[in-house]
Amino acid sequence: MSDLLDDDFEDAGGQGPGSNAPEYTVSEISGAVRKTLEGAFGRIRVRGEVGRVFRARSGHLYFDIKDAQNVLASVTWKGQLPGLTVMPEEGMEVVASGKLTTFGSQSKYQLTVDQVEPAGVGALMAMLEKRKKQLEAEGLFAAELKRPLPYLPEVIGVVTSPSGAVIRDILHRLRDRFPRKVLIWPVAVQGRDCAPQVAAAIRGFNALAPGGAIPRPDVLIVARGGGSIEDLWGFNEEIVARAAAASQIPLISAVGHETDTTLIDYVSDRRAPTPTAAAEIAVPVRLELIAQSDALGARLSGALARGMGRRGERLRDLSLALPGAESLLAGPRQRLDMAASRLPAALQAWVLRRQARLAQVSAVLRPGTLRARLRDLSERVAGLDARRLPALARRQGLARREVDQLAARLVPAMIERENRRRRREMEDIARRLAADGARRTGQWRDRLAGLDRVLQSLNYEETLKRGFAVVRAEGRVIATAAAAEAAAALEIQFQDGRVTVSTGGSPTAAPETDAGGQKPAPRRKKPKPEQGSLF
């Protein structure tokens, strides 16, 4: 720009203000400055501290990169944001890569950033510490949120790279300890795609329905081999930590070696120093369980035998303290003997008491008393028998009147009920006959329509509508060329009428009717051309 202005000044003859120097528009000046700036710098890398960060509604990201003295305005367009491996945050020390350009609307220059990297391990550790404090303040590291691991899971879900040595180590260790079903969700374990894929895998395993076509894991293992802090940075992203904290399935983190620590280690339910250790934590040793079960069985059998022995000894000790059978039965035997000795006298006293009672009762039963009692009963029976026949007659009359009254009421009701039943039967029969008649009529109508369609399809007049014609001579149909040449005149039937053709002349219209029984429409005469027409 300075060269351009110097050349113009020389062309003007070195004259001062007010000379005839060329005039530039603001846009020309802005464009020249932009070309000069972009040509001098091109693509550059700038190191500094991130200042103000602003996300516009359009999706573009505006932020400042500053040092102790100056500030460089920077922008990342909406389409470039998915390509950033690290999102700039205020206070972060970064190395930004992009192109230096100008913004003519505000007469300032800015850096268009398409790549952001933390400025060294110190910046990454500071960012990690900041995120750790934020998540800890939200309570994601609380011990009460840790879920217990199942003792012997049926299905184990593994989130890792399918091509690395980590998955082989896990499967080999599980096979040695206790073979279980393993579901592998392949993900990228480093780079830009690592964090979103790991978070999606954790959410995907949790979205599986229990008892579905794909079994839902009982425990998850998120594993990766060792590496630098940059290689393991995907497991320090906030999206991964929140997905692990929200997992309903118990989760074991096995990222890096024992000395490596990532954010997922703090939010997981259990941390393993290595992927192999994660497999050891997930399942017990099958042979140890068998040996432990056998030892417990042996202990149980021994304890049962010892218990039975002690109880047998106790039973024998108690039996020694019990008295003998003779001593137990001596008292009852003595009481039985005493009762047997008193039984004859008791029987005799009982018989004497019964005899005295019988004599007391029989003293009042004299023959005269019994005859008087019998006479009274006979007279009473005779009186009852004399009243029996009139009473039966009256009862029979009352019953007959009641039956007549019931019959008078029941006969009309029965007749009316029978009439209603017969009427319902007749109405039902009429409905069924009407329905059957309608059905049969419909069947006959459909059959008649089908026969009519077959008749129409076989009618030769339908064939005439498709462009065919019938040739007759003397009322007979001509089917061969020889018969047509032998005839003196031919009658040709078309769709709309008939014409007669003589063998030696032009065809003449016959006053015949068309196929529909109507006279054919008169032929239109071709109008004569007007005078002067070219046709």
Beta strands, then each sheet from edge to edge (+ up, - down):
strand 1: 43-55
strand 2: 61-66
strand 3: 71-76
strand 4: 93-103
strand 5: 108-118
strand 6: 155-160
strand 7: 181-186
strand 8: 219-224
strand 9: 251-255
strand 10: 270-271
strand 11: 470-473
strand 12: 476-477
strand 13: 489-493
strand 14: 498-502
strand 15: 508-509
sheet 1: 1+ 2- 3+ 5+ 4- 1+
sheet 2: 7+ 6+ 8+ 9+ 10+
sheet 3: 12+ 11- 13+ 14- 15+
end
